Amino acid sequence: LRKCFENIYKVKFESDMRISTMYSAENEAVLFRENIYPLGNVEDWMLEIERVMKESMRQIIRDSLDEYQKTDRTKWVLAWPGQIVIAGCQTYWTSQVSKALEENKLDEYHEKQLKELDALRQLVRGKLTPTGRQTLSALIVIEVHARDVVINLLNEKVSDVNDFEWISQLRLASSFSYSFHYFFLIKFYV
């Protein structure tokens, strides 16, 4: 499966042959939201795995984004799969920076951002599962970059969402591998 799908290491077959879960190379489990049975030609049910994988991820992203607003962020980042956490945080970062620019409150957002980053730093110092630690490590790298972007926006005195400095950051993000998930969210959720 690793050669067919990006970062799906294996799937779980139940006793009735239903495929219920996909696992990443890091052994992070994500439950499928639909039942899949390997019936017929292998290429047919492999296409079905791909379809259900995408739809399951879409639904999980929606659920996680809804939950983001209702849950303490430090609990939220540990409650969802790593890919979902990074995509969700990038989505909210983009939305919050855009809103701060529109309301001329980028300074206030920057203070909030520093507190969120500090909370993640405290969290990573605690007891975590290996998968949780890996998710937080990746998220902190991305959020430090996001902090630097906001500092640059402040230094450049950006005050409009259409300013080149902000737009160029969104274009730059498209070159990073994690940004695929961000654009996936924009297309299917927002």
matplotlib code that plots the C-alpha trace (Angstrom):
import matplotlib.pyplot as plt

x = [0.0, 2.9, 3.6, 0.0, -1.0, 1.0, 1.8, -0.7, 1.4, -1.4, -5.1, -6.9, -9.2, -11.9, -13.0, -15.8, -13.1, -14.3, -11.5, -12.0, -8.8, -5.8, -2.4, 0.4, 4.1, 4.2, 1.4, -1.2, -4.6, -7.5, -10.9, -12.7, -16.1, -17.6, -17.5, -15.2, -15.2, -12.5, -14.8, -14.1, -10.9, -8.1, -7.8, -11.6, -11.4, -8.1, -9.9, -12.6, -10.0, -8.7, -12.2, -13.2, -9.8, -10.4, -14.0, -13.0, -10.3, -12.7, -15.2, -12.6, -11.2, -14.7, -15.3, -11.9, -12.4, -15.8, -14.2, -11.3, -13.5, -15.1, -12.0, -8.9, -6.2, -3.7, -6.3, -7.4, -3.9, -3.6, -7.1, -6.8, -4.4, -1.2, -2.2, -5.5, -3.9, -1.4, -4.1, -6.5, -3.9, -2.8, -6.5, -7.2, -3.9, -4.7, -8.2, -7.1, -4.2, -6.6, -9.2, -6.5, -5.4, -9.0, -9.6, -6.2, -5.4, -2.3, -0.5, -3.2, -3.1, 0.7, 0.4, -2.2, 0.0, 3.0, 0.8, -0.4, 3.2, 4.2, 1.4, 2.6, 6.2, 4.9, 2.9, 5.8, 7.8, 5.3, 4.5, 3.3, 2.8, 5.4, 2.8, 1.7, 5.3, 5.9, 2.7, 3.7, 7.3, 6.0, 3.4, 5.8, 8.2, 5.3, 4.0, 7.4, 7.5, 3.9, 5.1, 8.0, 5.6, 3.4, 6.5, 7.5, 4.0, 4.2, 7.6, 6.4, 3.4, 1.0, -2.6, -4.5, -5.2, -4.4, -1.0, 1.8, 3.6, 0.6, -0.4, 3.2, 3.1, 0.1, 1.8, 5.0, 2.9, 1.8, 5.4, 5.5, 4.2, 1.9, 0.1, -1.6, -3.9, -4.5, -5.7, -7.7, -9.5, -10.1, -11.6, -13.8, -14.6, -14.4]
y = [0.0, 2.4, 2.4, 3.1, 5.8, 8.5, 7.5, 4.7, 1.9, -0.6, -1.1, -3.2, -6.0, -7.0, -10.7, -10.1, -8.7, -5.2, -2.7, -0.4, 1.6, 3.0, 3.3, 5.7, 4.7, 6.2, 3.8, 6.5, 5.1, 6.8, 5.1, 5.0, 6.6, 4.1, 0.4, -1.1, -4.7, -6.1, -7.5, -8.0, -7.0, -5.7, -2.5, -1.8, -2.0, -0.2, 2.7, 2.4, 2.6, 5.8, 7.3, 6.4, 7.6, 11.0, 11.2, 10.1, 12.7, 15.3, 14.4, 14.2, 17.6, 19.1, 17.5, 18.7, 22.3, 22.4, 21.0, 23.5, 26.3, 24.4, 22.7, 23.9, 24.0, 22.0, 19.2, 19.6, 19.0, 15.7, 14.5, 14.4, 12.7, 14.7, 15.5, 16.8, 18.9, 20.5, 21.2, 22.6, 24.8, 26.2, 26.8, 28.7, 30.6, 31.8, 32.8, 34.5, 36.5, 37.6, 38.7, 40.5, 42.3, 43.3, 44.6, 46.2, 44.0, 42.1, 43.2, 41.6, 38.4, 38.2, 38.2, 35.4, 33.5, 33.7, 32.4, 29.5, 28.7, 28.8, 26.4, 24.0, 24.3, 23.4, 20.5, 19.0, 19.1, 16.8, 13.1, 12.3, 9.3, 8.9, 9.9, 12.9, 14.1, 13.7, 15.7, 18.4, 18.6, 19.1, 21.6, 23.7, 24.0, 25.2, 27.5, 29.1, 29.8, 31.3, 33.4, 34.7, 35.5, 37.6, 39.4, 40.2, 41.5, 43.7, 45.0, 45.7, 47.4, 45.3, 46.3, 44.8, 41.1, 42.0, 43.3, 41.5, 40.5, 38.5, 37.1, 36.0, 34.0, 32.1, 31.4, 30.3, 27.9, 26.1, 24.8, 23.1, 19.5, 20.3, 23.0, 20.3, 19.7, 23.4, 23.8, 20.6, 22.3, 25.5, 23.6, 21.3, 22.9, 26.7]
z = [0.0, 0.6, -3.1, -4.0, -1.5, 0.1, 3.7, 4.0, 5.4, 5.9, 6.4, 9.0, 7.9, 10.3, 10.7, 8.0, 5.6, 6.1, 5.8, 8.8, 9.4, 7.6, 9.3, 8.5, 8.4, 12.0, 13.0, 13.4, 12.9, 11.1, 11.0, 7.7, 7.8, 5.3, 5.1, 2.4, 1.4, -1.0, -3.6, -7.3, -9.0, -6.8, -8.8, -8.2, -4.4, -4.3, -6.1, -3.5, -0.7, -2.2, -2.5, 1.1, 2.3, 0.8, 2.0, 5.5, 5.7, 4.4, 7.1, 9.9, 8.9, 9.1, 12.5, 13.8, 12.5, 14.2, 17.4, 17.3, 18.4, 21.2, 22.7, 24.5, 21.8, 23.8, 24.1, 20.5, 19.0, 20.8, 20.0, 16.2, 13.8, 13.0, 9.4, 10.6, 13.3, 10.9, 8.3, 10.9, 12.6, 9.2, 8.2, 11.4, 11.2, 7.7, 8.8, 12.0, 10.3, 7.5, 10.1, 12.1, 9.0, 8.1, 11.7, 12.0, 15.1, 13.9, 17.1, 19.2, 17.1, 17.4, 21.3, 21.1, 18.7, 21.1, 23.9, 21.8, 20.8, 24.5, 25.4, 22.7, 24.1, 27.6, 26.2, 24.3, 27.6, 29.2, 28.9, 25.3, 23.1, 20.4, 17.8, 19.9, 20.2, 16.5, 15.7, 18.1, 16.8, 13.2, 14.4, 16.4, 13.4, 11.2, 13.9, 14.5, 10.8, 11.1, 14.0, 11.8, 9.0, 11.4, 12.7, 9.1, 8.4, 11.4, 10.5, 6.9, 8.3, 6.3, 6.9, 4.0, 3.1, -0.5, 0.3, -1.6, 1.7, 2.9, -0.5, -1.1, 2.1, 0.9, -2.4, -0.6, 1.5, -1.6, -2.1, 1.3, 1.5, 4.4, 2.4, 0.3, 3.2, 3.7, 0.1, 0.4, 3.3, 1.5, -1.5, 0.5, 3.8, 3.8]

ax = plt.figure().add_subplot(projection="3d")
ax.plot(x, y, z, "-o")
ax.set_aspect("equal")
plt.show()
